[in-house]
Amino acid sequence: MNNKKLFVGSLPWGVDDAKLAQIFSQAGTVVSAQVVKDRDTGRSRGFGFVEMSSDEEAQNAVNNLNGTDVDGRKIVVNIARPREDR
């Protein structure tokens, strides 16, 4: 079971990929960090995905970072669900 990918919600607009990776690096090794951007405007849509190097680090990130304050907003962190077919 691959639970290394995390969904991160309620991100402040100022957070970019690098800042997202920096926030999650305190929980372990970040493989990738991507803030989802609006296709038309290029602005952050307020959520993103982070992939950690192990399931344990991902769970650690959920336990330690869910509900933490980032630039005045409490972020939501949980294990990402697989993408469903539309």
DSSP file (Angstrom, degrees, kcal/mol; ACC not computed):
  #  RESIDUE AA STRUCTURE BP1 BP2  ACC     N-H-->O    O-->H-N    N-H-->O    O-->H-N    TCO  KAPPA ALPHA  PHI   PSI    X-CA   Y-CA   Z-CA
    1    1 A M              0   0    0      0, 0.0     2,-0.9     0, 0.0    54,-0.1   0.000 360.0 360.0 360.0 126.4    0.0    0.0    0.0
    2    2 A N        +     0   0    0      1,-0.1     3,-0.2     2,-0.0    52,-0.0  -0.811 360.0 154.5-100.9 101.5    1.5    3.3   -1.1
    3    3 A N        +     0   0    0     -2,-0.9    -1,-0.1     1,-0.1    51,-0.1  -0.061  40.0 107.3-112.8  31.3    0.5    6.0    1.4
    4    4 A K        +     0   0    0     49,-0.1    48,-2.6    54,-0.1     2,-0.4   0.651  57.4  86.7 -85.6 -14.2    3.4    8.3    0.8
    5    5 A K  E     -A   51   0A   0     -3,-0.2    75,-2.6    46,-0.2     2,-0.4  -0.742  62.7-162.9 -93.5 131.7    1.3   11.0   -1.0
    6    6 A L  E     -AB  50  79A   0     44,-3.5    44,-2.0    -2,-0.4     2,-0.5  -0.874  15.3-139.8-116.0 143.6   -0.4   13.6    1.1
    7    7 A F  E     -AB  49  78A   0     71,-3.4    71,-2.2    -2,-0.4     2,-0.5  -0.864  19.1-165.1 -95.0 133.7   -3.2   16.0    0.3
    8    8 A V  E     +AB  48  77A   0     40,-2.9    40,-2.5    -2,-0.5     3,-0.2  -0.976  12.1 178.8-123.9 118.1   -2.6   19.5    1.8
    9    9 A G  E     + B   0  76A   0     67,-2.9    67,-2.2    -2,-0.5    38,-0.2  -0.650  52.6  39.0-115.4 171.9   -5.6   21.9    2.0
   10   10 A S  S    S+     0   0    0     36,-0.4    37,-0.2    65,-0.2    -1,-0.2   0.816  73.0 171.8  60.3  35.2   -6.3   25.4    3.3
   11   11 A L        -     0   0    0     35,-2.6    -1,-0.2    -3,-0.2    63,-0.1  -0.527  37.3-111.9 -74.6 139.1   -2.9   26.7    2.1
   12   12 A P    >   -     0   0    0      0, 0.0     3,-1.7     0, 0.0    34,-0.1  -0.378  28.9-114.7 -62.8 151.0   -2.3   30.4    2.2
   13   13 A W  T 3  S+     0   0    0      1,-0.3    31,-0.3    32,-0.1    33,-0.1   0.780 111.7  62.6 -61.0 -27.4   -2.1   32.0   -1.3
   14   14 A G  T 3  S+     0   0    0     57,-0.1     2,-0.4     2,-0.0    -1,-0.3   0.548  77.6 105.2 -78.2  -6.5    1.6   32.9   -0.7
   15   15 A V    <   -     0   0    0     -3,-1.7     2,-0.2    55,-0.1    31,-0.1  -0.622  48.4-178.5 -81.0 126.4    2.8   29.3   -0.4
   16   16 A D     >  -     0   0    0     -2,-0.4     4,-2.6    28,-0.0     5,-0.2  -0.538  46.1 -85.2-111.2-177.1    4.6   28.0   -3.4
   17   17 A D  H  > S+     0   0    0      1,-0.2     4,-2.4     2,-0.2     5,-0.2   0.898 127.2  49.4 -56.6 -43.6    6.2   24.6   -4.1
   18   18 A A  H  > S+     0   0    0      1,-0.2     4,-2.2     2,-0.2    -1,-0.2   0.907 112.2  46.9 -65.0 -42.7    9.5   25.4   -2.4
   19   19 A K  H  > S+     0   0    0      2,-0.2     4,-2.4     1,-0.2    -1,-0.2   0.891 111.3  52.6 -66.7 -38.7    7.7   26.7    0.7
   20   20 A L  H  X S+     0   0    0     -4,-2.6     4,-2.0     2,-0.2    -2,-0.2   0.928 110.4  47.5 -61.6 -45.6    5.5   23.7    0.8
   21   21 A A  H  X S+     0   0    0     -4,-2.4     4,-1.4     1,-0.2    -2,-0.2   0.891 110.8  52.6 -61.5 -40.1    8.6   21.4    0.6
   22   22 A Q  H  X S+     0   0    0     -4,-2.2     4,-0.5     1,-0.2    -2,-0.2   0.910 108.1  50.5 -63.6 -43.2   10.2   23.4    3.4
   23   23 A I  H >< S+     0   0    0     -4,-2.4     3,-0.8     1,-0.2    -1,-0.2   0.915 115.6  42.1 -60.5 -44.0    7.2   23.0    5.7
   24   24 A F  H >< S+     0   0    0     -4,-2.0     3,-1.9     1,-0.2     4,-0.5   0.647  93.6  80.4 -82.2 -14.8    7.1   19.3    5.2
   25   25 A S  H >< S+     0   0    0     -4,-1.4     3,-0.7     1,-0.3    -1,-0.2   0.752  82.5  66.9 -64.7 -21.0   10.8   18.7    5.4
   26   26 A Q  T << S+     0   0    0     -3,-0.8    -1,-0.3    -4,-0.5    -2,-0.1   0.682 100.9  49.2 -71.3 -15.1   10.5   18.9    9.2
   27   27 A A  T <  S-     0   0    0     -3,-1.9     2,-0.3     1,-0.3    -1,-0.2   0.527 127.9 -71.4 -98.6  -8.3    8.5   15.6    9.1
   28   28 A G  S <  S-     0   0    0     -3,-0.7     2,-0.5    -4,-0.5    -1,-0.3  -0.982  80.6 -17.0 150.9-161.4   11.0   13.7    6.9
   29   29 A T        -     0   0    0     -2,-0.3    24,-1.8    -3,-0.1     2,-0.6  -0.681  55.3-146.2 -84.9 121.7   12.4   13.6    3.4
   30   30 A V  E     -C   52   0A   0     -2,-0.5    22,-0.2    22,-0.2     3,-0.1  -0.777  16.1-177.1 -89.8 120.8   10.2   15.3    0.8
   31   31 A V  E    S-     0   0A   0     20,-3.1     2,-0.3    -2,-0.6    21,-0.2   0.898  72.4 -10.9 -80.4 -45.6   10.2   13.6   -2.6
   32   32 A S  E     -C   51   0A   0     19,-1.5    19,-3.0     2,-0.0     2,-0.4  -0.992  55.5-166.6-153.1 152.8    8.0   16.2   -4.3
   33   33 A A  E     +C   50   0A   0     -2,-0.3     2,-0.4    17,-0.2    17,-0.2  -0.973  13.1 176.9-143.0 125.7    5.8   19.1   -3.3
   34   34 A Q  E     -C   49   0A   0     15,-2.9    15,-2.6    -2,-0.4     2,-0.5  -0.974  20.2-152.9-138.4 122.3    3.3   20.7   -5.7
   35   35 A V  E     -C   48   0A   0     -2,-0.4     2,-0.3    13,-0.2    13,-0.3  -0.811  32.0-122.4 -86.9 127.7    0.9   23.5   -5.1
   36   36 A V  E     -     0   0A   0     11,-2.4     9,-2.8    -2,-0.5    11,-0.5  -0.570  31.7-159.2 -75.4 129.4   -2.0   23.1   -7.5
   37   37 A K  E     -C   44   0A   0     -2,-0.3     7,-0.2     7,-0.2     2,-0.2  -0.818  24.1-101.8-113.0 149.7   -2.5   26.2   -9.6
   38   38 A D     >  -     0   0    0      5,-3.2     4,-2.1    -2,-0.3     5,-0.1  -0.484  28.2-137.1 -66.0 132.2   -5.4   27.5  -11.6
   39   39 A R  T  4 S+     0   0    0     -2,-0.2    -1,-0.1     1,-0.2    -2,-0.0   0.847  98.7  38.5 -62.2 -35.8   -4.9   26.7  -15.2
   40   40 A D  T  4 S+     0   0    0      1,-0.1    -1,-0.2     3,-0.1    -2,-0.0   0.905 128.8  25.6 -84.7 -44.3   -6.1   30.2  -16.4
   41   41 A T  T  4 S-     0   0    0      2,-0.1    -2,-0.2     3,-0.0     3,-0.1   0.709  88.3-134.7 -96.6 -21.4   -4.7   32.6  -13.8
   42   42 A G     <  +     0   0    0     -4,-2.1     2,-0.2     1,-0.3    -3,-0.1   0.509  60.5 134.0  77.6   3.0   -1.7   30.6  -12.6
   43   43 A R        -     0   0    0      1,-0.1    -5,-3.2    -6,-0.1    -1,-0.3  -0.518  66.5 -89.2 -85.0 155.7   -2.6   31.5   -9.0
   44   44 A S  E     - C   0  37A   0    -31,-0.3    -7,-0.2    -7,-0.2    -1,-0.1  -0.302  23.4-149.7 -59.7 142.1   -2.6   28.9   -6.2
   45   45 A R  E     -     0   0A   0     -9,-2.8    -1,-0.1     2,-0.4    -8,-0.1   0.336  48.7-104.4 -95.8   5.9   -5.9   27.1   -5.7
   46   46 A G  E    S+     0   0A   0    -10,-0.3   -35,-2.6     1,-0.2   -36,-0.4   0.589  91.7  71.5  87.2  10.2   -5.2   26.8   -2.0
   47   47 A F  E     +     0   0A   0    -11,-0.5   -11,-2.4   -38,-0.2    -2,-0.4  -0.969  49.6 164.8-149.3 167.7   -4.2   23.1   -2.0
   48   48 A G  E     -AC   8  35A   0    -40,-2.5   -40,-2.9    -2,-0.3     2,-0.4  -0.937  29.2-105.5-164.6-175.1   -1.4   20.8   -3.0
   49   49 A F  E     -AC   7  34A   0    -15,-2.6   -15,-2.9    -2,-0.3     2,-0.4  -0.983  19.9-168.2-131.7 141.3    0.2   17.5   -2.8
   50   50 A V  E     -AC   6  33A   0    -44,-2.0   -44,-3.5    -2,-0.4     2,-0.5  -0.994   8.0-155.2-127.8 133.9    3.4   16.4   -1.0
   51   51 A E  E     -AC   5  32A   0    -19,-3.0   -20,-3.1    -2,-0.4   -19,-1.5  -0.949  11.5-159.8-110.7 125.9    5.1   13.0   -1.5
   52   52 A M  E     - C   0  30A   0    -48,-2.6   -22,-0.2    -2,-0.5   -48,-0.0  -0.544  27.9-115.1 -96.5 165.9    7.2   11.8    1.3
   53   53 A S  S    S+     0   0    0    -24,-1.8     2,-0.3    -2,-0.2   -23,-0.1   0.658  93.6  20.8 -80.0 -14.2   10.0    9.1    1.0
   54   54 A S  S  > S-     0   0    0    -25,-0.2     4,-2.1   -50,-0.1     5,-0.1  -0.987  73.8-116.5-148.9 159.9    8.2    6.6    3.2
   55   55 A D  H  > S+     0   0    0     -2,-0.3     4,-2.6     1,-0.2     5,-0.2   0.879 116.4  55.2 -59.9 -38.4    4.8    5.7    4.6
   56   56 A E  H  > S+     0   0    0      1,-0.2     4,-2.5     2,-0.2    -1,-0.2   0.913 108.1  47.0 -63.8 -42.9    6.1    6.4    8.1
   57   57 A E  H  > S+     0   0    0      2,-0.2     4,-2.3     1,-0.2    -1,-0.2   0.885 111.3  52.1 -66.7 -36.8    7.2    9.9    7.2
   58   58 A A  H  X S+     0   0    0     -4,-2.1     4,-2.2     2,-0.2    -2,-0.2   0.931 111.5  45.9 -63.3 -44.8    3.9   10.6    5.6
   59   59 A Q  H  X S+     0   0    0     -4,-2.6     4,-2.7     1,-0.2    -2,-0.2   0.889 111.1  53.6 -65.1 -38.5    2.0    9.4    8.7
   60   60 A N  H  X S+     0   0    0     -4,-2.5     4,-2.5     2,-0.2     5,-0.2   0.898 107.8  50.8 -59.9 -42.4    4.4   11.5   10.8
   61   61 A A  H  X>S+     0   0    0     -4,-2.3     4,-2.8     2,-0.2     5,-0.5   0.911 110.8  48.3 -63.8 -42.8    3.6   14.6    8.6
   62   62 A V  H  X5S+     0   0    0     -4,-2.2     4,-1.5     1,-0.2    -2,-0.2   0.951 114.7  45.8 -60.8 -48.8   -0.1   14.0    9.1
   63   63 A N  H  <5S+     0   0    0     -4,-2.7    -2,-0.2     1,-0.2    -1,-0.2   0.874 124.1  32.0 -62.7 -38.9    0.3   13.6   12.8
   64   64 A N  H  <5S+     0   0    0     -4,-2.5    -1,-0.2    -5,-0.2    -2,-0.2   0.732 126.0  35.2 -95.7 -23.9    2.5   16.6   13.3
   65   65 A L  H ><5S+     0   0    0     -4,-2.8     3,-2.2    -5,-0.2    10,-0.2   0.675  81.6 107.4-109.5 -19.6    1.4   19.1   10.6
   66   66 A N  T 3<<S+     0   0    0     -4,-1.5    10,-0.2    -5,-0.5     3,-0.1  -0.435  96.0  10.2 -62.1 125.5   -2.4   18.7   10.3
   67   67 A G  T 3  S+     0   0    0      8,-3.1    -1,-0.3     1,-0.3     9,-0.1   0.459  95.3 139.8  86.2   0.1   -4.0   21.7   11.9
   68   68 A T    <   -     0   0    0     -3,-2.2     7,-2.5     7,-0.2     2,-0.5  -0.420  57.7-106.6 -78.0 157.6   -0.7   23.7   12.2
   69   69 A D  E     +D   74   0B   0      5,-0.2     2,-0.5    -2,-0.1     5,-0.2  -0.719  35.1 179.1 -88.7 122.6   -0.6   27.4   11.5
   70   70 A V  E >  S-D   73   0B   0      3,-3.1     3,-1.6    -2,-0.5   -55,-0.1  -0.963  76.5 -27.3-123.8 112.6    1.0   28.5    8.2
   71   71 A D  T 3  S-     0   0    0     -2,-0.5   -57,-0.1     1,-0.3    -1,-0.1   0.859 129.0 -45.1  50.0  40.8    1.0   32.2    7.6
   72   72 A G  T 3  S+     0   0    0      1,-0.2     2,-0.4   -60,-0.1    -1,-0.3   0.473 120.1  99.8  88.4   1.9   -2.2   32.6    9.7
   73   73 A R  E <  S-D   70   0B   0     -3,-1.6    -3,-3.1    -5,-0.0     2,-0.7  -0.967  70.8-127.2-122.8 139.7   -4.2   29.6    8.3
   74   74 A K  E     -D   69   0B   0     -2,-0.4    -5,-0.2    -5,-0.2     2,-0.1  -0.735  31.7-143.0 -82.6 118.0   -4.6   26.2    9.8
   75   75 A I        -     0   0    0     -7,-2.5    -8,-3.1    -2,-0.7     2,-0.5  -0.473   1.4-136.6 -82.7 153.6   -3.6   23.7    7.1
   76   76 A V  E     -B    9   0A   0    -67,-2.2   -67,-2.9   -10,-0.2     2,-0.4  -0.941  23.3-176.7-108.8 126.3   -5.3   20.3    6.5
   77   77 A V  E     +B    8   0A   0     -2,-0.5     2,-0.3   -69,-0.2   -69,-0.2  -0.986  15.0 142.8-128.1 123.8   -3.0   17.4    6.0
   78   78 A N  E     -B    7   0A   0    -71,-2.2   -71,-3.4    -2,-0.4     2,-0.2  -0.976  56.6 -76.2-150.2 167.7   -4.1   13.8    5.2
   79   79 A I  E     -B    6   0A   0     -2,-0.3   -73,-0.3   -73,-0.2     2,-0.2  -0.446  56.2-116.3 -64.1 129.5   -3.2   10.8    3.1
   80   80 A A        -     0   0    0    -75,-2.6   -75,-0.2    -2,-0.2    -1,-0.1  -0.452  23.3-132.5 -70.6 137.3   -4.2   11.5   -0.5
   81   81 A R        -     0   0    0     -2,-0.2     3,-0.1     1,-0.1    -1,-0.1  -0.610  34.8 -92.0 -84.0 150.6   -6.9    9.2   -1.9
   82   82 A P        -     0   0    0      0, 0.0     2,-0.2     0, 0.0    -1,-0.1  -0.296  51.2 -94.9 -60.0 148.2   -6.2    7.7   -5.3
   83   83 A R        -     0   0    0      1,-0.1     2,-0.3    -3,-0.1     3,-0.0  -0.433  41.3-134.7 -65.5 132.1   -7.6    9.8   -8.2
   84   84 A E        -     0   0    0     -2,-0.2     2,-0.1    -3,-0.1    -1,-0.1  -0.673  21.1-105.8 -91.4 145.7  -11.1    8.6   -9.2
   85   85 A D              0   0    0     -2,-0.3    -1,-0.1     1,-0.1     0, 0.0  -0.443 360.0 360.0 -65.7 137.3  -12.0    8.1  -12.8
   86   86 A R              0   0    0     -2,-0.1    -1,-0.1    -3,-0.0    -2,-0.0   0.468 360.0 360.0 -89.7 360.0  -14.4   10.8  -14.0
